């Protein structure tokens, strides 16, 4: 079911509260928590809501590890790096206490495995139905949708910008304890309608395979 909000800010605030609830539950049950953030425009309002009161002060961020759903194979200071946005917009104030595990260069398999299954995964979606960097047109897409490896390589020439990337695999994401999908605009809502009609796209694979129902937050406007 798609949850509809009047603005990107409202959708972001609702998603941030849902993420905070998932992290609180993990901290209460296991004493630690893992959050997978995403790149693009969609997560901006979520980052802002999590990084400021009251949510920033509601969790023990020192016991939270943050990683990414995908990353471009660039320097961490590059404007194209998803890690840069996470550091500058999410890991501020009280959230500076959180531990950040970049996805590029690739982390040690044991370091990533220690976070799985992830407690909260936040994803965006492209108008081609891609999630993370599981992109239609990639010759290795089917492997990324089915492999038992948590991270896959994505060649240059796909996505915007068309840089080489690394991405969490679909199985790694689908096993998460909570998954949140942020979309905006009529074009992306239409993508979900196509999936419901039977079109095989990465986002549809996620919706059918996720161990828990995916919460979808939609607003008519895109985040700034």
Order of alpha helices (4+ residues) and beta strands (2+ residues): beta-alpha-beta-alpha-beta-beta-alpha-beta-alpha-beta-alpha-beta-beta-alpha-beta-alpha-alpha-beta
